[in-house]
Amino acid sequence: MSNNRDLLPRESLLWIFAAQFVALLPQLAQLPLWIAFAWAFAVYWRLEVFRGRRDLPGRPLKFLVILLTVAGLALSYQRWFALEPMVALLALSFTLKNLELVSRRDAFVSLLLAYFVAATLFVREQSIPYALYGLISVLVITAALAAQLGSFSARPRRALGLSVRLLAQATPLMLLLFVVMPRLGPLWNVPQDTSAGRTGVSDSMAPGDFTRLSKSAEPALRIAFDGPIPPPEQRYWRGLVYSEFDGRTWRQGFGVDPRNGGQVYWKSGERPLPQVGPRYRYRVIQEASRSPWLFALARPASDSAGVGETLDDRLVKRTPLYSRFAYDVRSWPRDPQAVPIPLSSAERRRNLQLPADGNERTRAWVERLRRKGLGAEAISSQLLARYHREFTYTLSPPALGRDSVDAFLFDSQKGFCEHFAGSYVFTMRAAGVPARVVAGYQGGEWVSGEKYLLVREYDAHAWAEIWLDGRGWQRVDPTAAVSPERVRNGLESAAGEEFMRDSLLPVHRIDALVKLRLQWDMINYRWYQTVVSFDSEKQRDTLQRLLGDISPLRMALFFAAPVAVVLLAMLLWTRLGSRGRRRPAVERLYGVFCRRMARAGIARRAGEAPRDYAERISAAKPHLAEFAERVTQTFERAAYGGEASALKELRYLLRWRLLLLPRVPINKNKLAGQ
C-alpha cells in the first residue's frame, strides 16, 4: 500500500501522459488503430481515478484487459516474432501501466518504457527529421522525469529547463562515445513484417506497375563513383530478371529468384571475374525497399558483407532492406571475354517459356516473319522499327484485355516501359530466341554539390535482353526505339506535360523548389555518410587520423582526457556561477528555515518539494507542525505569488525566538509597522 505522500499529483500525471504521447505519436502510423484507442482510454480512466469518479481496476479487470490485448495482437499480426508486434507489445505495456499508475516508482517505470518506445523509432528510419523528433522525445521524457521531483519541478519552464541542461551536459560524453565505442552488430535479429507496404520495383511486373512508380519522386539510389561516370545512355541499374510469363504478369520464376532455387555466390571470388580491371567502381546507398534486391550496372561484383552475386548478373542481400543500406560495387558492363559461357538447356527452356495459348495475333505475325527467313536480329529490328513508326510513349496507357500483348501491339499501341519490354520479350520468345525482362532503374540526376548520382522512383524502368549465340546476353531497350529522349534525358523530358501531373505541388516546374529539393537531398546524403553509416571501418579510420597508431594507452587517454576536461569545466562553472549569482531573498530565507529544521533533526532531502517537506516535519515533529505550515504557505505566496508582504512575513516568522515558541500568535500590527 503506497503512502499518501507518494501518490502522484495532477502535474506528474500530465507530464507522464505528455511523454507517452510524444513517444507513441510516430508509431501510430505503423501500429493498429486500436492501440491508439487503448492508450487514450487508459489515460481517460486514470484521470477519472484522480478525480475520484472511478477506482483503479482490480485483478479480474486487469486479467480481462490482458486477454483482450493478447487477442488483439494475435488478430493484428500474422507472426509474433517480428519487429512490428514487438513494438506493439512494448507500446501496450506502458499503455496498460496507466491502469496501475499510483506511486512515483510506477511513474519512473512508465517513463523508462517511454525511452524504449522512442528508441524503436530509429529501427525503421534514421533520417534527419526522425533524429530531430527523437531529440524532442528525449527532451520531453526527461522533463517528465524531472517533474516527478515535486510540484515546483513540475512547472513546464523549470522541467524543460532542467531537461535541456541535463541533455547539454550529456552531449560531450555522447559524442565521445559515438567516436570511441566499438561498433558491434545486433545481438539478435528480429525480422520485420514483410507483408507491410513496399516501395520500389517489385518481384513481378504487370501492365501499369511502372506507371505507378512514375508518380513518385522519392529517392531510390544515391551512387558515388570512384573514377569515371557512365554516360546517361549506359546508366541501367539492373535489379530483377523476369523469366516466367503467365499471359499477363511477368515473374522471376523458379531457378531465378534466390528464394526459389536461384544460385547465389555469397563469398568473394566464388564467381570467376574478368582478368581486365572493372570499368566502374562506385558505392550505392539504397533506400529501404523491404526486399533483398540490390541495383547495379551489368556484370557487378561486391565485397560488402551480406551481398551476393547471381548467375544473371545481379546483386542480392541476405536479408530484406528494412533500412537504408550502402554497398560497394565493381562493374564490367562490357565483358572482355570473347566467347561467353554457353546457355544451358535449362536456362534456354526457361527463357523460351510461353503460355500454351493466348496472344495469337502476335504469334501469327512472328510466324510470317520466320517464313520469310528472318533471323533473330532481323526480327528484333523489324519489331523495334514498328515501335518507332507506330507507337506512342505515354504515362497514361489504356487498359489491356486478357491477351495483353495482342491488345498492345495491334490495338492501343500506347504504353509505358513495361508494355514495350514485355511485348518485345514475348515476340522474341515466339520467334525461338531466348529472351528475358530486366527491371531496375535507368538514368539519374547528377548532384554536383556532393558528386553523386541521384536516382528517384520515377526512374524505374524495364528493358529486355536476348541471347545471341556467340555473343551472349545483349541488352535491348524497346523504349529507346519509341522515345530515345527517355534514355538520354530522363522521364521528365520524355513524358512532357504528363510528368508528375497528379502531384499537388509541381516542384519539378519551379526552379527554386528544384534547387531546394536538391539541397535537402545533399544534406541527407551527408548525414548518412557522416552519422548513419559510421561503421567500424570509418571508426578505425577516424581514430587513426586522430591518434595515429591505435593502442590501449592512447585510447584510454583519448577517452579520459575529454571526460576530465568536461567534468572540470562543469565544476568551475558551478563554483563560479554560485559565487557570481546571488539567490533571491525568498530562497535565502527559506534556506535559513531548512538549516534550522536540519539542526532539529529533519534535514530536507535533495529535490524535495517545500510542501512535501512540511508534511514530513509535521509527521516527525508535531510540535513544529503549525510553524512549518506557516513558513511553507508564506514561502509559496512570496516565491510563486510575488507578494511583497509575504516576504516581510517570512522574515518575521524566521526570527530565532519564533523557532523556540512556534505557537505564539503573530502580532499583525507589529508586522505591518516593520
C-alpha positions as CSV (number, residue, x, y, z in Angstrom):
1,M,0.0,0.0,0.0
2,S,1.6,3.3,-1.1
3,N,1.9,6.2,1.4
4,N,-0.4,9.1,0.5
5,R,2.7,11.4,0.3
6,D,4.0,9.1,-2.6
7,L,0.8,9.4,-4.7
8,L,1.1,11.1,-8.0
9,P,-0.2,14.7,-8.1
10,R,-2.0,16.0,-11.2
11,E,1.1,17.7,-12.7
12,S,3.1,14.5,-12.6
13,L,0.3,12.6,-14.3
14,L,0.0,15.2,-17.0
15,W,3.8,15.1,-17.7
16,I,3.7,11.3,-17.9
17,F,0.9,11.3,-20.4
18,A,2.6,14.0,-22.5
19,A,5.8,11.9,-22.6
20,Q,3.8,8.8,-23.6
21,F,2.0,10.7,-26.3
22,V,5.3,12.1,-27.8
23,A,6.9,8.6,-27.7
24,L,3.9,7.0,-29.3
25,L,3.0,9.6,-31.9
26,P,5.3,8.5,-34.8
27,Q,4.4,4.8,-34.1
28,L,0.7,5.4,-34.6
29,A,1.0,5.3,-38.4
30,Q,2.5,1.8,-38.1
31,L,0.6,0.3,-35.2
32,P,-3.0,-0.9,-35.4
33,L,-5.5,1.8,-34.7
34,W,-7.0,0.0,-31.7
35,I,-3.7,0.5,-29.8
36,A,-4.1,4.3,-30.0
37,F,-7.7,4.0,-28.7
38,A,-6.5,1.7,-25.9
39,W,-3.9,4.3,-24.8
40,A,-6.5,7.1,-24.9
41,F,-8.9,5.0,-22.9
42,A,-6.3,4.1,-20.3
43,V,-5.4,7.8,-19.9
44,Y,-9.1,8.7,-19.6
45,W,-9.6,6.0,-16.9
46,R,-6.6,7.2,-14.9
47,L,-7.7,10.8,-15.0
48,E,-11.2,9.7,-13.8
49,V,-9.4,7.8,-10.9
50,F,-7.6,11.0,-10.0
51,R,-10.9,12.9,-10.0
52,G,-12.4,10.3,-7.7
53,R,-15.0,9.2,-10.1
54,R,-13.6,5.7,-10.6
55,D,-11.5,3.2,-8.8
56,L,-8.3,1.6,-10.1
57,P,-9.1,-1.7,-11.8
58,G,-8.9,-4.9,-9.7
59,R,-7.3,-8.2,-10.7
60,P,-10.3,-9.6,-12.6
61,L,-10.5,-6.5,-14.8
62,K,-6.7,-6.5,-15.4
63,F,-6.8,-10.1,-16.4
64,L,-9.6,-9.4,-18.9
65,V,-7.6,-6.5,-20.3
66,I,-4.6,-8.7,-20.8
67,L,-6.7,-11.3,-22.6
68,L,-8.1,-8.7,-24.9
69,T,-4.6,-7.3,-25.6
70,V,-3.2,-10.8,-26.5
71,A,-6.3,-11.5,-28.7
72,G,-5.8,-8.1,-30.4
73,L,-2.2,-8.7,-31.2
74,A,-2.9,-12.2,-32.5
75,L,-5.6,-10.9,-34.9
76,S,-3.4,-7.9,-36.0
77,Y,-0.2,-9.8,-36.8
78,Q,0.4,-13.0,-38.8
79,R,3.5,-13.8,-36.8
80,W,4.7,-12.8,-33.4
81,F,8.5,-12.9,-33.7
82,A,8.8,-9.8,-35.9
83,L,9.6,-6.1,-35.3
84,E,6.0,-4.7,-35.6
85,P,4.4,-7.0,-33.0
86,M,7.4,-6.4,-30.7
87,V,6.9,-2.6,-30.9
88,A,3.2,-3.0,-30.4
89,L,3.8,-5.2,-27.3
90,L,6.1,-2.5,-25.9
91,A,3.7,0.2,-26.6
92,L,0.9,-1.7,-25.0
93,S,3.0,-2.5,-21.9
94,F,3.3,1.1,-20.9
95,T,-0.3,1.8,-22.1
96,L,-1.6,-0.8,-19.6
97,K,0.8,0.6,-17.0
98,N,-1.5,3.6,-16.8
99,L,-4.1,1.4,-15.1
100,E,-1.9,0.9,-12.1
101,L,0.0,4.3,-12.1
102,V,-0.1,5.1,-8.4
103,S,3.3,6.0,-7.0
104,R,6.4,7.7,-8.2
105,R,8.0,4.3,-8.7
106,D,5.3,3.5,-11.2
107,A,5.9,6.8,-12.9
108,F,9.7,6.0,-13.3
109,V,8.9,2.6,-14.8
110,S,6.5,4.1,-17.2
111,L,8.9,6.8,-18.3
112,L,11.7,4.3,-18.8
113,L,9.5,2.3,-21.1
114,A,8.8,5.6,-22.9
115,Y,12.5,5.9,-23.7
116,F,12.5,2.4,-25.2
117,V,9.4,3.1,-27.3
118,A,11.0,6.4,-28.6
119,A,14.2,4.4,-29.5
120,T,12.2,2.0,-31.7
121,L,11.6,4.9,-34.0
122,F,15.1,4.6,-35.4
123,V,14.7,0.9,-36.3
124,R,12.8,1.9,-39.4
125,E,14.3,5.3,-40.3
126,Q,17.4,7.2,-39.4
127,S,16.8,10.4,-41.4
128,I,17.3,13.9,-40.1
129,P,13.6,14.6,-39.3
130,Y,13.4,11.4,-37.3
131,A,16.6,12.3,-35.5
132,L,15.1,15.7,-34.6
133,Y,11.9,14.2,-33.4
134,G,13.8,11.6,-31.4
135,L,15.6,14.5,-29.7
136,I,12.3,16.2,-28.9
137,S,11.0,12.9,-27.5
138,V,14.0,12.5,-25.2
139,L,13.7,16.2,-24.1
140,V,10.0,15.7,-23.1
141,I,10.6,12.4,-21.4
142,T,13.5,13.7,-19.4
143,A,11.4,16.7,-18.5
144,A,8.7,14.4,-17.3
145,L,11.2,12.6,-15.1
146,A,12.3,15.9,-13.7
147,A,8.7,16.8,-13.0
148,Q,8.4,13.8,-10.6
149,L,10.7,15.6,-8.1
150,G,7.8,17.8,-6.7
151,S,5.2,20.4,-7.6
152,F,7.8,23.1,-8.0
153,S,9.8,21.0,-10.5
154,A,6.6,20.1,-12.5
155,R,6.3,23.7,-13.8
156,P,6.8,23.5,-17.6
157,R,9.5,26.1,-17.7
158,R,11.5,24.6,-14.9
159,A,11.1,20.9,-16.0
160,L,12.0,21.7,-19.6
161,G,14.9,23.9,-18.5
162,L,16.3,21.1,-16.3
163,S,15.9,18.6,-19.2
164,V,17.8,20.9,-21.5
165,R,20.6,21.3,-19.0
166,L,20.9,17.6,-18.5
167,L,21.0,16.8,-22.2
168,A,23.5,19.6,-22.8
169,Q,25.8,18.2,-20.1
170,A,25.4,14.7,-21.6
171,T,26.2,15.8,-25.2
172,P,30.0,15.8,-25.0
173,L,30.0,12.3,-23.5
174,M,27.6,11.2,-26.2
175,L,29.8,12.5,-29.0
176,L,32.9,10.9,-27.4
177,L,31.1,7.5,-27.1
178,F,29.9,7.8,-30.7
179,V,33.5,8.0,-31.9
180,V,35.2,5.6,-29.4
181,M,32.7,2.8,-28.5
182,P,33.2,-0.3,-30.7
183,R,30.7,-0.8,-33.4
184,L,29.0,-4.1,-32.6
185,G,26.4,-5.8,-34.6
186,P,23.0,-6.6,-33.1
187,L,23.0,-9.4,-30.5
188,W,19.8,-10.7,-32.1
189,N,17.9,-10.1,-35.3
190,V,14.2,-9.5,-35.2
191,P,12.6,-9.7,-38.7
192,Q,10.1,-7.2,-39.9
193,D,6.7,-7.8,-41.3
194,T,7.3,-8.3,-45.0
195,S,3.6,-8.1,-45.7
196,A,3.6,-4.4,-44.9
197,G,3.6,-1.8,-47.7
198,R,6.6,-1.9,-50.0
199,T,8.2,0.7,-52.2
200,G,10.3,0.5,-55.4
201,V,10.5,-2.3,-58.0
202,S,8.5,-5.4,-57.2
203,D,9.3,-9.1,-57.8
204,S,6.7,-9.2,-60.5
205,M,5.7,-7.0,-63.4
206,A,2.2,-6.4,-64.9
207,P,0.9,-3.6,-67.2
208,G,0.7,-0.5,-65.1
209,D,3.2,-1.3,-62.3
210,F,5.9,1.0,-63.5
211,T,3.4,3.7,-64.4
212,R,2.6,3.8,-60.7
213,L,6.2,4.3,-59.8
214,S,6.5,7.1,-62.2
215,K,4.3,9.2,-59.9
216,S,6.8,9.1,-57.0
217,A,9.8,11.5,-56.7
218,E,11.1,9.7,-53.6
219,P,14.9,8.9,-53.8
220,A,15.7,5.2,-54.6
221,L,19.5,5.2,-55.0
222,R,22.5,7.5,-54.4
223,I,25.6,6.5,-56.3
224,A,29.1,7.9,-55.8
225,F,31.8,6.9,-58.3
226,D,35.4,6.3,-57.7
227,G,36.6,7.2,-61.2
228,P,34.7,7.5,-64.5
229,I,31.0,8.0,-64.6
230,P,28.9,6.2,-67.2
231,P,27.1,8.3,-69.8
232,P,23.3,8.7,-69.4
233,E,22.5,6.0,-72.1
234,Q,24.6,3.4,-70.1
235,R,23.0,4.0,-66.7
236,Y,21.0,0.8,-66.5
237,W,20.7,-0.2,-62.8
238,R,19.5,-3.8,-63.0
239,G,17.9,-5.4,-60.0
240,L,15.5,-8.2,-61.1
241,V,15.1,-10.6,-64.0
242,Y,11.7,-11.8,-65.0
243,S,11.7,-15.2,-66.9
244,E,8.2,-16.6,-66.2
245,F,5.1,-15.3,-68.0
246,D,1.5,-16.4,-67.4
247,G,-0.1,-14.4,-70.2
248,R,-0.3,-11.1,-68.2
249,T,2.2,-11.0,-65.4
250,W,6.0,-11.5,-65.5
251,R,7.7,-13.1,-62.6
252,Q,11.2,-14.2,-61.6
253,G,10.2,-17.9,-61.6
254,F,11.9,-21.0,-60.2
255,G,15.6,-21.0,-60.6
256,V,15.9,-17.3,-60.9
257,D,14.6,-16.0,-57.6
258,P,17.2,-16.9,-54.9
259,R,14.3,-17.7,-52.6
260,N,13.1,-20.4,-55.0
261,G,16.3,-22.2,-56.1
262,G,18.3,-19.4,-57.7
263,Q,22.0,-19.8,-57.2
264,V,23.9,-17.0,-55.3
265,Y,27.6,-16.6,-54.8
266,W,28.0,-15.2,-51.3
267,K,31.8,-15.3,-51.0
268,S,34.1,-13.0,-52.9
269,G,36.0,-15.0,-55.6
270,E,33.5,-17.8,-55.9
271,R,32.4,-16.5,-59.2
272,P,35.1,-16.0,-61.9
273,L,35.6,-12.4,-62.9
274,P,37.2,-10.9,-66.0
275,Q,41.0,-10.6,-65.9
276,V,40.8,-7.0,-67.0
277,G,40.1,-4.4,-64.2
278,P,36.5,-3.2,-63.7
279,R,35.3,-0.3,-65.8
280,Y,33.4,1.3,-63.0
281,R,33.8,1.4,-59.2
282,Y,31.1,3.0,-57.1
283,R,29.2,3.0,-53.8
284,V,25.5,2.7,-53.8
285,I,23.3,3.9,-51.0
286,Q,19.9,2.3,-51.4
287,E,16.7,3.3,-49.7
288,A,14.7,0.8,-47.7
289,S,12.6,-1.4,-50.0
290,R,11.6,-4.4,-47.8
291,S,13.0,-6.7,-50.5
292,P,16.5,-8.2,-50.9
293,W,17.1,-6.8,-54.5
294,L,20.1,-4.5,-54.9
295,F,20.8,-2.5,-58.0
296,A,24.0,-2.1,-60.0
297,L,25.3,-1.9,-63.6
298,A,25.7,-5.1,-65.6
299,R,28.3,-7.6,-64.6
300,P,28.6,-6.5,-60.9
301,A,30.7,-7.8,-58.1
302,S,30.7,-6.7,-54.5
303,D,32.8,-7.3,-51.4
304,S,30.3,-5.8,-49.0
305,A,29.2,-8.0,-46.2
306,G,25.9,-9.9,-46.8
307,V,25.9,-9.1,-50.5
308,G,25.9,-11.9,-53.1
309,E,26.0,-12.2,-56.9
310,T,23.6,-14.2,-59.0
311,L,24.2,-16.1,-62.3
312,D,22.1,-13.5,-64.2
313,D,24.4,-10.5,-63.3
314,R,22.6,-9.1,-60.3
315,L,23.3,-8.4,-56.6
316,V,21.1,-9.5,-53.7
317,K,21.3,-9.1,-50.0
318,R,20.9,-12.0,-47.5
319,T,18.0,-10.2,-45.7
320,P,15.4,-7.7,-47.0
321,L,16.3,-4.0,-46.8
322,Y,14.3,-2.6,-43.9
323,S,16.6,0.5,-43.6
324,R,19.0,2.4,-45.8
325,F,21.9,0.3,-47.0
326,A,25.3,1.1,-48.5
327,Y,27.3,-1.4,-50.6
328,D,30.4,-1.1,-52.8
329,V,30.3,-2.4,-56.4
330,R,32.7,-3.1,-59.3
331,S,31.1,-3.5,-62.7
332,W,32.3,-4.8,-66.1
333,P,29.4,-3.6,-68.4
334,R,31.4,-4.7,-71.5
335,D,32.7,-8.1,-70.7
336,P,36.0,-8.6,-72.5
337,Q,35.5,-12.4,-72.7
338,A,35.4,-13.3,-76.4
339,V,33.4,-16.4,-76.0
340,P,30.5,-16.4,-73.4
341,I,29.6,-19.4,-71.4
342,P,27.0,-21.4,-73.5
343,L,23.4,-21.2,-72.4
344,S,22.4,-24.4,-70.6
345,S,19.4,-26.3,-71.8
346,A,17.5,-25.5,-68.5
347,E,18.2,-21.8,-69.0
348,R,17.2,-22.0,-72.6
349,R,13.9,-23.6,-71.8
350,R,13.2,-21.1,-69.0
351,N,13.8,-18.1,-71.3
352,L,11.7,-19.6,-74.1
353,Q,8.7,-20.3,-71.9
354,L,5.3,-19.1,-73.1
355,P,1.8,-20.0,-72.2
356,A,0.3,-22.7,-74.3
357,D,-2.2,-20.3,-75.9
358,G,-3.2,-16.7,-76.0
359,N,-1.9,-13.6,-77.9
360,E,-2.5,-15.5,-81.2
361,R,-2.1,-12.4,-83.4
362,T,1.4,-11.8,-82.2
363,R,2.3,-15.4,-82.7
364,A,1.0,-15.3,-86.2
365,W,2.9,-12.1,-87.0
366,V,6.1,-13.7,-85.8
367,E,5.4,-16.8,-87.8
368,R,5.1,-14.8,-91.0
369,L,8.4,-13.2,-90.4
370,R,10.1,-16.6,-89.8
371,R,8.6,-17.9,-93.0
372,K,10.4,-15.1,-94.8
373,G,13.7,-16.5,-93.4
374,L,14.3,-13.7,-91.0
375,G,16.7,-14.5,-88.1
376,A,16.7,-13.3,-84.5
377,E,18.4,-9.9,-85.1
378,A,16.2,-9.2,-88.2
379,I,13.0,-9.9,-86.3
380,S,14.2,-7.7,-83.5
381,S,15.0,-4.9,-86.0
382,Q,11.5,-5.3,-87.5
383,L,9.8,-5.0,-84.2
384,L,11.9,-2.0,-83.0
385,A,11.2,-0.2,-86.3
386,R,7.5,-0.8,-85.8
387,Y,7.7,0.6,-82.3
388,H,9.4,3.7,-83.7
389,R,6.9,4.2,-86.5
390,E,3.5,3.4,-85.0
391,F,3.7,3.6,-81.2
392,T,3.3,6.3,-78.6
393,Y,5.2,6.5,-75.2
394,T,2.7,7.6,-72.5
395,L,2.3,7.6,-68.7
396,S,-1.5,7.0,-69.2
397,P,-1.8,3.9,-71.3
398,P,-5.2,2.4,-71.8
399,A,-6.3,-0.8,-70.0
400,L,-5.5,-4.0,-71.8
401,G,-7.6,-7.1,-72.0
402,R,-6.8,-10.8,-71.4
403,D,-4.4,-11.0,-74.4
404,S,-2.4,-8.0,-73.3
405,V,0.4,-8.4,-75.8
406,D,-2.1,-8.5,-78.8
407,A,-4.0,-5.6,-77.4
408,F,-0.9,-3.5,-77.1
409,L,0.8,-4.4,-80.4
410,F,-2.3,-4.3,-82.6
411,D,-4.9,-2.1,-80.9
412,S,-3.8,0.5,-78.4
413,Q,-0.2,1.0,-79.5
414,K,0.3,3.3,-76.5
415,G,2.3,2.2,-73.4
416,F,4.9,2.7,-70.8
417,C,8.3,0.8,-70.5
418,E,6.7,-2.4,-69.1
419,H,4.4,-2.6,-72.2
420,F,7.3,-2.3,-74.6
421,A,9.7,-4.6,-72.7
422,G,7.0,-7.3,-72.1
423,S,5.7,-7.4,-75.6
424,Y,9.3,-7.4,-77.1
425,V,10.3,-10.4,-74.9
426,F,7.1,-12.3,-75.8
427,T,7.7,-11.7,-79.5
428,M,11.3,-12.8,-79.4
429,R,10.4,-16.0,-77.5
430,A,7.7,-16.7,-80.0
431,A,10.4,-16.4,-82.7
432,G,12.5,-19.0,-80.8
433,V,15.0,-16.6,-79.3
434,P,15.8,-16.8,-75.6
435,A,14.8,-13.5,-74.0
436,R,14.0,-12.1,-70.6
437,V,12.7,-8.9,-69.0
438,V,15.1,-6.9,-66.8
439,A,13.7,-4.4,-64.2
440,G,15.5,-1.7,-62.3
441,Y,16.2,2.0,-62.8
442,Q,17.6,3.9,-65.7
443,G,19.3,7.3,-65.7
444,G,19.7,9.5,-62.6
445,E,20.3,13.2,-61.8
446,W,23.9,14.3,-61.2
447,V,24.2,16.3,-57.9
448,S,27.3,18.3,-58.4
449,G,27.5,19.7,-54.9
450,E,28.3,16.3,-53.4
451,K,29.4,14.5,-56.5
452,Y,26.8,11.7,-56.6
453,L,24.1,10.4,-58.9
454,L,20.5,10.6,-57.5
455,V,18.1,8.0,-58.8
456,R,14.5,8.5,-58.0
457,E,11.5,6.2,-58.0
458,Y,10.2,7.7,-61.2
459,D,13.4,6.5,-62.9
460,A,12.1,2.9,-62.5
461,H,12.5,1.2,-65.9
462,A,12.1,-2.2,-67.7
463,W,14.1,-3.4,-70.7
464,A,14.9,-6.6,-72.4
465,E,17.8,-9.0,-73.0
466,I,18.1,-11.5,-75.8
467,W,20.6,-14.4,-76.2
468,L,22.6,-14.4,-79.4
469,D,24.8,-17.4,-80.0
470,G,28.5,-16.5,-79.8
471,R,27.7,-13.1,-78.2
472,G,25.8,-14.0,-75.1
473,W,23.1,-11.8,-73.5
474,Q,22.6,-8.5,-75.2
475,R,20.6,-5.6,-73.8
476,V,17.8,-4.3,-76.0
477,D,15.7,-1.3,-74.7
478,P,12.5,-1.2,-76.8
479,T,11.5,2.1,-75.1
480,A,14.6,3.8,-76.7
481,A,13.1,2.9,-80.1
482,V,9.9,4.9,-79.5
483,S,11.3,7.5,-77.1
484,P,15.1,7.9,-77.2
485,E,14.9,11.0,-75.0
486,R,13.7,8.8,-72.1
487,V,17.1,7.1,-72.1
488,R,19.2,10.2,-72.8
489,N,17.5,12.9,-70.7
490,G,15.2,11.0,-68.3
491,L,11.5,10.6,-67.8
492,E,10.6,14.3,-67.4
493,S,11.9,15.0,-70.9
494,A,10.1,12.1,-72.4
495,A,6.8,12.4,-70.7
496,G,6.4,16.2,-71.1
497,E,3.2,17.5,-69.6
498,E,2.3,14.1,-68.3
499,F,5.2,14.0,-65.9
500,M,4.1,14.3,-62.2
501,R,0.8,15.6,-63.5
502,D,-1.1,14.4,-60.4
503,S,1.2,15.9,-57.8
504,L,-0.3,18.5,-55.6
505,L,2.8,20.8,-55.8
506,P,4.6,20.9,-59.2
507,V,8.0,21.0,-57.6
508,H,9.7,20.0,-60.9
509,R,8.4,23.1,-62.7
510,I,9.6,25.7,-60.1
511,D,13.4,26.2,-60.3
512,A,13.7,27.5,-56.7
513,L,11.9,24.4,-55.4
514,V,14.1,22.1,-57.6
515,K,17.2,23.6,-56.1
516,L,15.8,23.5,-52.6
517,R,14.9,19.8,-53.1
518,L,18.5,19.0,-54.3
519,Q,20.0,20.9,-51.3
520,W,17.9,18.9,-48.9
521,D,18.9,15.7,-50.6
522,M,22.6,16.7,-50.3
523,I,22.1,17.3,-46.6
524,N,20.5,13.9,-46.2
525,Y,23.3,12.3,-48.2
526,R,26.0,14.0,-46.0
527,W,24.0,13.0,-42.8
528,Y,24.0,9.3,-43.9
529,Q,27.7,9.4,-44.9
530,T,28.8,11.1,-41.6
531,V,26.4,9.7,-39.0
532,V,24.3,6.8,-40.0
533,S,26.9,4.8,-41.9
534,F,29.6,5.4,-39.3
535,D,30.6,1.8,-39.1
536,S,33.7,0.0,-37.6
537,E,35.8,0.8,-40.7
538,K,35.1,4.5,-40.6
539,Q,35.6,4.5,-36.9
540,R,39.0,2.9,-37.3
541,D,40.0,5.5,-39.9
542,T,38.8,8.3,-37.7
543,L,40.8,7.1,-34.7
544,Q,43.9,6.6,-36.8
545,R,43.7,10.2,-38.1
546,L,43.3,11.4,-34.5
547,L,45.7,9.2,-32.7
548,G,48.0,7.7,-35.3
549,D,48.7,4.1,-34.1
550,I,45.8,2.9,-32.0
551,S,47.0,1.4,-28.7
552,P,45.1,0.7,-25.4
553,L,47.1,3.6,-23.7
554,R,46.2,6.1,-26.4
555,M,42.6,5.0,-26.4
556,A,42.4,5.4,-22.6
557,L,44.0,8.9,-22.7
558,F,41.7,9.9,-25.6
559,F,38.7,8.7,-23.6
560,A,39.7,10.1,-20.2
561,A,41.1,13.5,-21.2
562,P,37.8,14.9,-22.6
563,V,35.8,13.5,-19.7
564,A,38.2,15.1,-17.2
565,V,38.1,18.4,-19.1
566,V,34.3,18.4,-19.2
567,L,34.0,17.5,-15.5
568,L,36.5,20.2,-14.6
569,A,34.6,22.8,-16.7
570,M,31.3,21.8,-15.1
571,L,32.9,22.1,-11.6
572,L,34.3,25.5,-12.3
573,W,31.1,26.7,-13.9
574,T,29.1,25.6,-10.8
575,R,31.5,27.2,-8.4
576,L,31.9,30.5,-10.2
577,G,28.2,30.6,-11.1
578,S,27.2,30.1,-7.5
579,R,29.6,32.9,-6.4
580,G,28.5,35.3,-9.2
581,R,24.8,34.8,-8.7
582,R,23.0,35.9,-5.6
583,R,19.9,33.9,-4.8
584,P,16.6,35.7,-4.4
585,A,15.8,36.9,-0.8
586,V,12.9,34.5,-0.5
587,E,15.1,31.5,-1.3
588,R,17.7,32.6,1.1
589,L,15.1,32.9,3.9
590,Y,13.7,29.5,3.1
591,G,17.3,28.1,3.3
592,V,17.5,29.5,6.8
593,F,14.4,27.6,7.7
594,C,15.8,24.4,6.2
595,R,19.0,24.7,8.1
596,R,17.2,25.2,11.4
597,M,15.0,22.2,10.7
598,A,18.1,20.1,9.9
599,R,19.6,21.1,13.3
600,A,16.3,19.9,14.8
601,G,16.9,16.5,13.2
602,I,14.8,16.8,10.0
603,A,17.1,17.6,7.0
604,R,15.5,18.4,3.7
605,R,16.0,15.8,1.0
606,A,17.5,16.6,-2.3
607,G,14.8,17.8,-4.7
608,E,12.1,17.6,-2.0
609,A,9.3,20.0,-2.6
610,P,8.5,22.5,0.2
611,R,5.0,21.1,0.7
612,D,6.3,17.5,1.0
613,Y,9.0,18.8,3.4
614,A,6.4,20.5,5.6
615,E,4.3,17.3,5.7
616,R,7.3,15.3,6.8
617,I,8.2,17.8,9.5
618,S,4.6,17.6,10.8
619,A,4.7,13.8,11.0
620,A,8.1,13.7,12.7
621,K,7.8,16.7,15.0
622,P,4.1,17.5,15.7
623,H,5.0,20.5,17.9
624,L,6.6,22.2,14.8
625,A,3.7,21.4,12.5
626,E,2.0,24.7,12.8
627,F,5.2,26.6,12.4
628,A,6.3,24.6,9.3
629,E,2.9,25.1,7.7
630,R,3.0,28.9,8.2
631,V,6.5,29.1,6.8
632,T,5.7,27.0,3.8
633,Q,2.5,28.9,3.0
634,T,4.3,32.2,3.3
635,F,7.2,31.0,1.2
636,E,4.8,29.8,-1.6
637,R,3.0,33.2,-1.6
638,A,6.3,35.1,-1.8
639,A,8.0,32.8,-4.3
640,Y,5.1,31.9,-6.6
641,G,2.6,34.7,-6.0
642,G,5.2,37.5,-5.8
643,E,3.6,39.1,-2.8
644,A,5.8,41.7,-1.1
645,S,4.0,41.5,2.2
646,A,4.6,37.7,2.2
647,L,8.4,38.3,2.1
648,K,8.2,40.5,5.1
649,E,6.0,38.0,6.9
650,L,8.5,35.2,6.1
651,R,11.4,37.3,7.5
652,Y,9.4,37.9,10.7
653,L,8.5,34.2,11.1
654,L,12.1,33.1,10.8
655,R,13.3,35.1,13.8
656,W,15.1,32.9,16.2
657,R,12.7,33.5,19.1
658,L,9.7,32.3,17.0
659,L,11.5,29.0,16.4
660,L,11.6,28.5,20.2
661,L,8.0,29.5,20.6
662,P,6.3,28.4,17.4
663,R,2.8,28.6,18.7
664,V,3.0,32.3,19.8
665,P,0.4,34.2,17.7
666,I,1.8,36.7,15.2
667,N,1.4,40.4,16.0
668,K,0.0,41.7,12.8
669,N,0.2,45.3,13.9
670,K,3.9,44.9,14.7
671,L,4.5,43.2,11.4
672,A,2.8,46.0,9.5
673,G,4.9,48.5,11.2
674,Q,8.2,47.0,10.2
